[in-house]
Amino acid sequence: MKKLILQMQMSVDGFVGANDDHPWQLWEWGDDISWDDALKRDFNTVFAGIDTILISRKMAEEGYLGHWGNAAKKYPADPFYAFAQRIVEAQKVVLSDRLKTSRWERTVVVSGDLPREVEALKAGEGGDMAVFGGAGFASGLIAAGLVDEFQLFINPAVLGAGRRIFEQGGFQKLLLLGSKAYACGMVVNRYAPAGGLGARRRFQSKKLFGENPLPSSLRLQGAVAAVAAVSIPDGEKTMILVTGATGLNGKAIVREFARQKHEVRALVRDPKRASMVGLGGLAGVELVEGDMRRAQTLGAALEGVDRVLMISTAAEDMTETQCRFVDACRQAGVAHVVKFSGAESNIGYDATRFRFTRMHEEVERYLEGAGMAWTHLRPSQFMQVYLRDAPTIAAEGAFYLALGDTELSPVDVEDIAKVAFRLLRDGGHQGESLDMTGPEALTMADIAARISQAIGKPVRYVDVSPGQRRRNLLAAGIPAGFADALDEQLAERLRRPKSRVHLATHDLFGVRPTPFVEFAQRHAAMFRGEA
């Protein structure tokens, strides 16, 4: 079911329009933009999850659709204007009793009972719905109880008088979903109606305003499902649990705790396997047997735990596994759950088109409503995935993928481990989504060049068809279902070939981003076939 998101520019004193001609908005929708880069990126993140736009007749007739269509044509290479292209591509719905037919592309006109028409649109499949209109249009939607999420862009201006949007609906309580301050002076506040449909589905949209350029001391924290985050008293020892400890990232994080001589508890299904992969005997590491899918096995693992890092295998049952584990954490009195999630680095990537990013976001929403403090750690592709290609690089001086000139921004798992350790050790960052990428947006030809530099011999990238790539996966023993998922991921990456670089989380935790060539040098023996 779709969610209806109302975005409004607002003054500090609550007005959405001025009575006089004051230039009060940081961006008046022209070419002169005073928004900072982080706000621009976050604004686009919202639109990545929008596939329907509800628009007033007046705004449509005043040229809104033509304006953004022209902007998309004028700035095709500007990442900021990706949202304009999204507006062009989205289905537009004009609510009007006056208009009978639409004269705009991808636009329909609906009339009649407003609540019935909007609820019918919400019942459709796909992404969320955005609303664009004036104060009167917005007020009508609010008064009818149709808005599921408010995104209020608070500009650093006081108008003293003007137009408001909350005057028709009477008293209502709202839940704060998140609040972000930006270097340009804007503060974006997100709310859902308390107790209503919007509250139950309040986190359905893509990671809204998840990048914050300000230091943590100045950051406005999001509320956690109307429940105050449980704090750990000063001076008490913090018990930390890491799940998925034998996997790629879990193992790296547990080893980081051992390197830092900090105690940690690691949940494993098979202690013997944990010892075989190097976790046995690590100083300060307590291995505890249990299964995230079976709450009755988790008593010892969760006893006395304050913070949990939740990781599990990317499998068809990931959503069910992690949601059950969230329930177990809540019942055990865990204060803070950090979900190890994921966010593709490609600009405009639709997470709903790849089953595992879709599952991650389903779990994120479930955790956000569970009544505990939460944080999402959301790295992009791992540099370590290229170690899978080491055999052909060593034997043939080549690796074979189907990405063409698509860019990715892979991040070193060791960087993620350092961030995760500091986050779990120090706490804080409740209600935040922490995206991570590597320091470079790289094509596969760039990857080949950096591996070549690291190992001192030529390496080339060979572009193959998606069909050939699938056959290669199946021949390597990849299950057909997992190959299907990777086909989904590939298709969306090819559709969105440009990649962002996001190092704010590295900076926030004081972790130096590892360049790909350094990663390749660290694993040079494997790429040469010597390990």
N, C-alpha and C positions, 0 to 999 in steps of 0.2 A: 504494500500500500504506500502511495506517495505521501510525502510530507509537504505542507505548504509553508514556505519560508518568506517572511516579510522583511525586506531590507529597507531601512529608512535612514537618511542623513538627518541628524538631530543636533540642536544646540545644547550647551551645557544645562540651560534652564528648560529644556524639554520641548522646544518648538521645532517643527519640521519645515516651516516656511516663514519667511519674514514679511511683515506688512509693508516695509519699505525696501528699497533696492539696495540692500547691504550685501557685499560680496563675502558672505560668512562661511561658505564651504571651502575646505582645502582644495577640493576639485569640483569645478562647476561643469564637468563633462566635456570640456573643450580640450585643446592641445596643451594648455598650460596646466601641468599636473604637479601638485605639491605633496602627493603621497610618497612615502619612502618605499624602497624596494621590497621590504618585508611585507608591507601592507598590500602592495600590488600582487605579490605572489600568493598571499592568503586569499585575496579577493578572487583570484583565478582558481584556487583550490575549491572554493565554493561552487563555481560554475562548472567544474569538472563533473559534478554530480547532478547537474540540472538538465532535464530533458524537456521540460514544459515551462512556459512562461505565461503567467496570467497578467493581462494588461488592460488598463482602462481604455475606454473609447477615446477619451480626450487625449491621452498620451499617444495612442496610436495615430490619431489624426494630426497631432502636432509634430509628427515626424520622427518619433523615437526609433522605429524600426529602420527607417532609411538612414538615420544618423549612424547607428552602429553597423549597419551593412556597409556604409561608406568607410567607416573606420577600419573594418576588417580588410577592405580592399587597399586602403591607404597604408596600413602598417602590417603587411602580411608576415614580416620577419621579426616583428617586435613581440617578445614573449608576453608582455603585459596585455597586448590586445588579443590574446588567445580567447578571452572571454567574449570579445565582440564576434569572433567566428562562431563561438558556441551559441550566441544569441541568434545568429543567422541560421544555424543548423537545427536549433530547437523548434519544437512545435509551439506556436503562439496561439493563445486563446484570448479573444477580445470579448469581454462581457458587456453587452449592450442591447437595449430594447429598440434603439433607433436604427442601428445598422442591420441590414438583412443578409448581406454577402460581404466577403472579405476581398479587398483589392491588394492584399499583401501576400507575398510568398510564404508557404508553410504556416498559414494563419487561418483560423476558423473563427466564426462569430457564433456565440451562444447567447440565448436570451431566456427570460422566464425567471423562475424561482432561484435566487442566488445560492442559498445553502444547498439545494438539491443539485444544481449544476456543478458546484465546486466539489461536493462529496462524490459525485459521479466521476469527476476527473481524478480525484484522489484514489479511487478504487482501481484505477488502471495500474498496469505494470510498468517497470522502468525506474528512472531516476526521480528525484524530487522536483517540486514546482517552486519557482520563484515568482514574486509578485512585484509589479511595477505600476505605480499610479500615484496620484496626488493624495493629499490629506483626507479628502472626503471618501475616496475609493478605499483607502486603507482603513479608515474608521468604520466603514460598513462591514468590511471583512472581520474586523476585530469584534464589533458588536454582535455579529452572527456567530461568534465562537469558532471561526474557520481557520484561524492562524495557529499552526503547530509550533512555530519557532519565530521569535523576534530577533533580528540582527540589527542593532542600533549603532550607527556610526556617529559617535559623539565628537563633534568638531569643537576646537578650542575657541568658542565664541559664545557670547551671551546676547540674546536678541531683545529681551525685555517684553516683547509682545509678538504675536504671530499665530500661526496655525498649529493645532495639536491633533493627535490621532487617538487619544485615549479618553475622549470626552463622552462618547455615546454608550459605551459598554457597561458603565457602572463599575462598582468595586470588583476587583479580582486580585488574587495573589499570583505571583509569578515565581518560578524557580530559576535561579541563576545557573546557567549551564557553563559559562566561561566568560572571562574578561581579559582582554589583551590591550596593553598600551604600546604605542608605536612612537618611534623617534620623531616623526613629523608632528606629533601632538594629538593624533587621533587616538581615541579609545573605542574599541568595539566590544559591546556587551551583548551577550546572547541569553535569551530567556525562553522558557516554555510556560504555558499556562499550568499552574499547579493542580495536579490531580486529574487533569483532563487527558484527552488523546495525545496532545502534544507532549505532556509530561511522560507518558508511557513510551513515546517513540522519539524522545527529544534528541537522541544522539544519532539519528539515522543518516544524516548527511555526511559528506566526506569530512575529513579532519579540518574543521573550520578554524581559521586563524591560528594554526598550530605552530607558527614560527614567530618568535618574539625577539626583536633586536636588542632589548634592554637587558641589563644585568638582573640577576634574580632578586637583588635587593629592591629593585624598582618594579618588579613584575606583579601584576594583579592576578591572583590565583582564582581558578574556577571553583565553584562550590561542588560538592560531591553529593548529588542526588538528594539535596535538602537535608543531608545528615552531616553534622560536623565531623571533620576528619579526626580520627583518634590519634592523639599525640603520645609519644613515648617519654615518660618523665626523665628529666636530666639526671645523669648519674647512673641510670639503670643500663644493664647490658642488653644490647639489641640482638635478638635471635633472628638469623636470616636463613631462609630456605631457598634453594635453587632447584627447580624441577628440570626434567630433560637433561640431566647432568652428563649423560654419555653421548649426547649429540654434538654436532660441530660447535655450536655456540655455547651450549651449557658447559661442555668440557673446558672450553677456553675461559669462561667466566670463573668456574671453580678453580682452575689453575691460577688465575689472577688473584683470587683470595689467598691461595697458598703462597704465592710470591710475595704478597703484601703482609704475610703472617697475620692474617685476620681469620678468625673462626667462621665457619659456614657449615650448614647442613645441606647435603645433597640427596635428593630423592632419586632412587634408581629402582628399576624393576628387577634387575638381575645383578646382585653384588659381584658375582664372578666376572661378568662382562665388564663391570665398572673397573675392576682391578686390572683386567686385560688391556683396557684402553688408557691406563695410567693414572687412575684416580685413587687406587689403593695405596695407603701409606703416605699420602700427602699430609704434611703438617697442618693441623687445625681443621681438617676436612672430616666431617662425620657422615658416613654413608648410611642411609636409612632406606630400607626396602619398602616399596609401596607402589600402587598403581593409581594414576590420576583418575581413571575411569571408575574406580571402585572405592567409594568413600570409606567403607569399612576397613580398608588397608592403610588409611592415612593418619590414624590416631597418633602413632609415635612420631611421624614426620612433622605433623602440625602442632604438636604439644609445645606450648610456650613460644610459638613463633610470632614475631612482630611484623616482619616484612618478608614477602615472597616474590621471587622472580618466576613467572609462569611461562614455561616453554614446553611445547610438545611437538611431535612429528607432524609435518604437513601431510595429512592423510584425510580420507573422506569423512572420518568421524571427528575431525579436529574441533568443530564447533561444539558438539555434544560433550567431548572429553573435557574441554576447557571450561565450559559452563558448569558442568558437574563439579569440577575442581573449585570454581569460584564459590559455589554453594558450600562446599566443605570448608573453605577458608572462612566464610562468614560464620558458619556454625562453630568453628574453632576459636573465633575471636581474633582473627588476624586483623591488624590495624591497616596495613597498606599492601596492596597487590600491584606489582609492576608487570604489565603484560608485555612479553617480547612479541612484537607484532611485525609489520612490514609495510613499506610504502615504496612503490616503484618511483624511480627518478625521472621517468619520461614526463615531459610537460604536457598536461592535459590527459594523462593516462586515466582511463575509466576503470576503477578498481572492481566494479561490478561485473566486468567482462572476464575476469580471471578468478576461478573458483576459490583459490587460496587467499587472495587479498580480500575477496568478498567474505570469506569465512572469518578472517582476522577482524574485519569491521563488525561483523555480527557479534563476535565475542567481546569486542571493545564496548559495544553498546550494552551488552548484558552486564559486563563488569561495572560500567558507569552507573547503572541503576541498582547495584547490589548493596549499597549502603556502606561501603568501605572506601577509604582513600585509594585512589588509583593513579597510575601513570602509565602511558604507553610509550615504549621504546620502539621506534619504527625505522629500522635500517633498510636501505635499498639492497640491490644485488650484492652478494659477497664476492670479494676478489678470489676467494678460495674455490669458487665454482670452476675457474679455469684450470685448476689442477686435474680436473677430469680429462682435459685434453692433453695432459702431459705425455701419454703414450705415443700419440701420433706426432706431437711436436718433437719428441726424442727420436722417433723412428723415421719420420718423413720431413721434419722441419716445417710442418703445417698443421693447422687445425681447421675444422669444418663446421660452420654454423650457417644459419639462414637469415642473418640480420642485415645484410646489405651495408648501407652507410648509417644505420641507426646508431645513435649514441647511447651509452649507459654510463653511470657514475658509480662504479663498484666501490665498496668500502671494505677495509681489512677487518676481519673478524677480531683481530687483536685490539683494534681501536674500539670496537663495540664492547669487548670484555672490560677494557679500562673504564669506559663510561658507565657500564652496568655496575661494576664494583663500587665506584664512587657514589653513584646514585643510591645503591642499597646500603652502603656504609653510612652515608650522611643523611639519607632521607630527604624530605622536602619534595618539591615539584609535583605536589598532588594536583590532579585535575589538568595535567599538561600532556600533550602529545609531542614527543621528542623525535623528530625526523633526523636521519643521518644518511649522508652519502659520502663517497670518497671525494678527494680534492680536484678531480678532473672528469670532464665529460669526454668519453673516449669512444671512437668507432672501433670495430674489430681490427681494422688495419692499424690503428694506434696501439691496440693491445699487442698485436704481433710485433710491432716495432720495439715496444718496451721489453717484451720477453727476449727478443733478439739482442737488445742492448745488454740485458742482464746475463745472458748465457754465452755471449760472444760468438754466436753463429746465426745465420739467416733463419728467420721464421716468417712464414707468410700465412695470411688468412685466405681461405678458400670459401667463397660464397656458394652455398648449395640451395636448392629449392626447399621450401617447407616440407614437401612430400619426402624428399630424400633425407632430410634431417629427421623426420619421424621414423623412417625405416632404419636409420642408424641407431636411434634410441631403442627401438624394439629389438634390433639385433644385439644391442649391448645388455639386454635383459630387463629393460625398463618396462614395468607393467603397462598394459594398454590404457588403463584408466589414468595413470599418471602422465602418460604421453599425451592423452587428450587434454589434460590440464595445461601442459607445457605448450600445446598448440594454441590454446586460448591466450596464454601469456605472450607468445610470439606474435600473434595477430595484432594484439593491442600495441605492442612495442613498435611494430612496423607502421602502424597507423599514426603513432606519435613519436617520430624519430629523433626529436631534440630532447636533450636531457638537462636537468637543472643540477647545480652544485649547491648543496646546503650544508654549511659547516658550523652553523650556530650551536649545535649540540656539542660538537668537539670543543668549540670555544668556551661554552658554558661550564664544561667540566675540566678545562685545562688539558685536553688531550691533543697532541700534535697529529694532524691527519697524515696517514701513511700514503705516499705516492705509489702508483702501481709499480713503477720500476723497482722501488725498494722491496715491495712484496715479492716481485719476481726474482730479485737477487737473493732474498732469503730462502727461496725455494728453487734456486738454480739447479741444484743436483737432481731434483725430480724432473725438471724440464729437460735436463740433459740425458735422462735415463740412467742416472748413477745412484738413485735411491729407490 
